[in-house]
């Protein structure tokens, strides 16, 4: 009996050790603790802009999150230089940082007059303590008690040194069957200093609405001209244009604004949205959206960061499963467009509808529904939303360069364009 008890405790201990070992940072935008909500990271020049700053400039990023457990925690942070495909560059912090390699987050405030208590944490980068000194992709890591084995949040951001210019042109797809549903990105990289071997040393990443899941990597230019590299291959960089994002307005919890059907205030706050219908229609409908973004706003108080409350938001989609083996998800910038258990919709056969509940902070939100087909492991955003080449989207191009003999990739150019100014 004693031997069995000893084996039992050894088993429990091994499980705990394995769990601790599995809790480590990944090179992605990720929240590691359930009480951490509303992670934001953007250039301070414009709210919810791409988290990119120019090297050796006065530009800064604002990074923030809420801890629903409240109180004050000892959160530390560091940054790590990454490759263009988001793996560790395996550099020493001395190679890419000025100052110290880690520091505490000292800027925090408690929520005020909210049903859901929380603590709001903020951080600006670069700062006097932590300052990148080379360009490239970076991962911001936040962890507890100075222990990187206790991850809290990881956030991607970019530092660019504008050594080249990137010109972008958006056209309807050149492929006849996709002409009315897709948008094609043609771009050129204009450089003044010679690039010895662009086929091996240069890489360009194209993104639609800054969505990492659909990014396209370009390794070979179509044409090499004096002072420019042209990327306009007929079938390359073709994106499903999608549709304008759905949206709702939760700036106030006292009155019902756009797309809000009901607000129930009890021990928690419930916000019920109007039921959505399948948006896959024969013709495009022109609507104004924010290309998937969200903005924390609170018209009931003064401070958006600390006076905004949290509510359970109920999403409903009146549709039936398009295939027998798949899942529907509701996604947007608010959840990094990630399809996981929190964004998965539950289907109710008797009412032929999908529904989900997500805890969100007061504000304005864009969202859309996508279908994941388990049979072919493909995500189809057009089944519930449609896809029209007239849709207004933003496209980003990141140009990376590894100098001959260098140990890391530099981000030497960046540009972002909108297909339509509304």
Residue pairs with C-beta under 8 A, 6 or more apart in sequence:
20 149
23 32
23 149
23 150
23 151
24 149
24 151
25 139
25 141
25 143
25 148
25 151
25 154
26 154
27 82
27 86
27 87
27 88
27 139
27 154
27 156
28 86
28 154
28 156
28 212
29 39
29 154
29 155
29 156
29 212
29 336
30 153
30 154
30 336
31 37
31 39
31 65
31 152
31 153
32 151
32 152
32 153
32 154
33 152
35 67
35 68
35 69
36 65
36 66
36 67
36 68
36 152
36 153
37 65
37 66
37 68
37 118
37 310
37 359
37 361
38 64
38 65
38 66
38 296
38 334
38 360
38 361
39 63
39 64
39 65
39 153
39 155
40 48
40 62
40 63
40 64
40 65
40 296
41 51
41 61
41 62
41 63
41 64
41 140
41 155
41 157
42 48
42 49
42 50
42 51
42 61
42 62
43 49
43 50
43 51
43 52
43 53
43 59
43 60
43 61
43 62
44 59
44 60
44 61
44 62
44 124
45 59
47 295
48 290
48 293
48 294
48 295
48 333
50 158
50 210
50 396
50 416
51 61
51 63
51 155
51 156
51 157
51 158
52 157
52 158
52 159
52 160
52 414
53 59
53 60
53 61
53 125
53 126
53 157
53 158
53 159
53 160
54 159
54 160
54 161
54 162
55 132
55 133
55 134
55 135
55 159
55 160
55 161
56 161
60 124
60 125
60 126
60 127
61 124
61 125
61 157
62 122
62 123
62 124
63 122
63 123
63 124
63 125
63 140
63 155
64 120
64 121
64 122
64 123
64 305
65 120
65 121
65 142
65 153
66 111
66 118
66 119
66 120
66 121
66 361
67 73
67 118
67 119
67 121
68 116
68 117
68 118
68 310
69 118
69 119
70 110
70 111
70 117
70 118
70 119
71 119
72 108
72 119
73 119
73 144
74 104
74 144
74 145
74 146
75 104
75 105
75 121
75 142
75 143
75 144
75 152
76 102
76 103
76 104
76 105
76 142
76 143
76 144
76 145
76 146
77 102
77 103
77 104
77 105
77 123
77 130
77 140
77 141
77 142
77 143
78 93
78 101
78 102
78 103
78 130
78 140
78 141
78 148
79 97
79 125
79 130
79 132
79 138
79 139
79 140
79 141
80 88
80 89
80 138
80 139
80 141
81 88
81 89
81 91
81 95
81 96
81 132
81 134
81 136
81 137
81 138
81 408
82 88
82 89
82 136
82 137
82 138
82 139
82 156
83 89
83 137
83 408
83 409
84 136
84 137
84 203
84 205
84 217
84 398
84 400
84 409
84 411
85 217
86 137
86 139
86 156
89 96
89 136
89 407
89 408
89 409
90 407
91 407
91 408
93 101
95 134
95 407
95 408
96 132
96 133
96 134
96 136
96 408
97 130
97 131
97 132
97 133
98 131
98 132
98 133
99 128
99 129
99 130
99 131
100 129
100 130
101 130
102 130
102 146
103 127
103 129
103 130
105 121
105 122
105 123
105 142
107 121
107 122
107 123
108 119
108 120
108 121
108 122
109 119
109 120
109 305
109 306
110 117
110 118
110 119
110 120
110 306
111 117
111 118
111 119
111 120
111 306
111 307
111 309
112 301
112 303
112 306
112 307
113 301
113 307
114 306
114 307
114 308
114 309
114 310
115 265
115 267
115 268
115 269
115 309
115 310
116 268
116 269
116 309
116 310
118 310
120 305
120 306
122 305
125 140
125 157
126 132
132 138
132 159
134 159
134 408
134 410
135 159
135 160
135 161
135 410
135 411
135 412
136 158
136 159
136 400
136 408
136 409
136 410
136 411
137 156
137 158
137 409
137 411
138 156
138 157
138 158
138 159
139 154
139 155
139 156
139 157
140 153
140 154
140 155
140 156
140 157
141 148
141 151
141 153
141 154
142 151
142 152
142 153
142 154
142 155
143 149
143 150
143 151
143 152
144 150
144 152
156 212
158 398
158 411
158 414
159 411
160 398
160 411
160 412
160 413
160 414
161 410
161 411
161 412
162 412
162 413
162 414
163 191
163 193
163 401
163 410
163 412
163 413
164 189
164 190
164 191
164 192
164 399
164 401
164 412
164 413
165 189
165 190
165 413
165 415
166 187
166 188
166 189
166 190
166 397
166 399
166 413
166 414
166 415
167 187
167 188
167 190
167 415
168 185
168 186
168 187
168 395
168 397
168 415
168 417
169 185
169 186
169 187
170 183
170 184
170 185
170 186
170 395
170 417
170 419
171 183
171 184
171 186
172 179
172 180
172 182
172 183
172 184
172 389
173 179
173 181
173 182
173 183
173 184
173 238
173 389
174 184
174 234
174 235
175 182
175 234
175 235
175 238
178 238
179 389
180 388
180 389
181 240
181 241
181 382
181 387
181 388
181 389
182 238
182 239
182 240
182 241
182 387
182 389
183 208
183 238
183 239
183 241
183 389
183 391
183 393
183 395
183 419
184 237
184 238
184 239
185 206
185 237
185 239
185 395
185 397
186 231
186 232
186 237
187 204
187 206
187 231
187 232
187 237
187 397
187 415
188 228
188 229
188 230
188 231
189 202
189 204
189 221
189 228
189 229
189 231
189 399
189 413
190 227
190 228
191 227
191 228
191 229
192 227
195 201
195 202
195 229
195 401
196 404
197 404
198 220
198 221
198 224
198 229
199 219
199 220
199 221
201 401
201 402
201 403
201 404
202 221
202 229
202 399
202 400
202 401
202 402
203 217
203 218
203 219
203 399
203 400
203 401
203 409
204 217
204 218
204 231
204 397
204 398
204 399
204 400
205 215
205 216
205 217
205 218
205 397
205 398
205 400
206 215
206 216
206 218
206 237
206 395
206 396
206 397
207 214
207 215
207 216
207 395
207 396
207 397
207 398
208 214
208 239
208 393
208 394
208 395
209 291
209 292
209 393
209 394
209 395
210 333
210 394
210 396
211 292
211 337
212 336
212 337
213 337
213 379
214 239
216 236
216 237
216 239
218 231
218 236
218 237
221 229
221 230
221 231
222 230
222 231
222 232
222 233
222 236
223 229
223 230
223 232
224 230
231 237
239 393
239 395
240 381
240 382
240 387
241 387
241 388
241 389
241 390
241 391
241 393
242 368
242 381
242 382
242 385
242 386
242 387
242 388
242 391
242 393
243 279
243 284
243 368
243 382
243 385
243 386
243 387
243 388
243 391
244 285
244 286
244 287
244 288
244 289
244 391
244 392
245 289
245 290
245 291
245 292
245 332
245 366
245 367
245 368
246 259
246 276
246 279
246 366
246 367
246 368
246 369
247 258
247 259
247 289
247 290
247 364
247 365
247 366
247 367
248 257
248 258
248 259
248 260
248 273
248 313
248 364
248 365
248 367
249 257
249 258
249 259
249 260
249 364
250 257
250 260
250 271
250 311
250 313
250 360
250 362
250 363
250 364
250 365
251 257
251 297
251 298
251 299
251 300
251 362
251 363
251 364
252 298
252 299
252 300
252 362
253 263
253 265
253 269
253 271
253 300
253 309
253 311
253 362
254 263
254 300
255 263
256 262
256 263
259 273
259 274
260 271
260 272
260 273
260 274
261 272
261 273
261 274
261 275
262 270
262 271
262 272
263 269
263 270
263 271
263 272
263 311
264 270
264 272
268 311
268 312
269 309
269 310
269 311
269 312
270 311
270 312
270 314
271 311
271 312
271 313
271 314
272 314
273 313
273 314
273 315
273 316
275 316
275 317
275 318
275 353
276 315
276 316
276 317
276 318
276 369
277 317
277 318
277 319
278 317
278 318
278 319
278 384
279 384
279 385
279 386
280 382
280 383
280 384
280 385
280 386
281 386
283 388
284 386
284 388
284 390
284 391
286 390
288 422
289 366
289 392
290 364
290 366
291 366
291 392
291 393
291 394
292 332
292 333
292 337
292 366
292 367
292 368
293 332
293 333
293 366
294 332
294 333
294 334
294 363
294 364
294 365
294 366
295 363
295 364
296 304
296 305
296 308
296 361
296 362
296 363
297 304
297 308
297 362
297 363
297 364
298 304
298 307
298 308
298 309
298 362
298 363
300 307
300 309
300 362
301 307
301 308
304 363
308 361
308 362
308 363
309 361
309 362
310 359
310 360
310 361
310 362
311 359
311 360
311 362
312 357
312 358
312 359
313 357
313 358
313 359
313 360
313 365
314 355
314 356
314 357
315 330
315 345
315 355
315 356
315 357
315 358
315 367
316 353
316 354
316 355
317 328
317 330
317 345
317 353
317 354
317 355
317 369
317 384
318 352
318 353
319 328
319 352
319 353
319 354
319 369
319 384
320 347
320 352
321 328
321 347
321 371
322 371
322 380
322 383
323 371
323 373
323 375
325 373
325 374
325 375
326 371
326 372
326 373
326 374
326 375
327 339
327 344
327 345
327 371
327 372
327 374
328 344
328 345
328 347
328 354
328 369
328 370
328 371
328 372
328 384
329 339
329 343
329 344
329 345
329 369
329 370
329 371
329 372
330 343
330 345
330 356
330 358
330 367
330 368
330 369
331 337
331 338
331 339
331 343
331 367
331 368
331 369
331 370
332 365
332 366
332 367
332 368
333 366
334 360
334 365
334 367
335 342
335 343
335 358
339 370
339 372
339 379
342 358
343 356
343 358
344 356
345 354
345 355
345 356
345 369
346 354
346 355
346 356
347 353
347 354
348 354
348 355
354 369
368 381
368 384
368 385
369 381
369 384
369 385
370 379
370 380
370 381
370 383
370 384
370 385
371 379
371 380
371 381
371 383
371 384
372 378
372 379
372 380
373 379
373 380
381 387
390 420
391 419
392 418
392 419
392 420
392 422
393 418
393 419
394 416
394 417
394 418
394 419
395 416
395 417
395 419
396 414
396 415
396 416
397 413
397 414
397 415
397 416
398 411
398 413
398 414
399 411
399 412
399 413
399 414
400 409
400 410
400 411
400 412
401 409
401 410
401 412
402 408
402 409
402 410
403 410
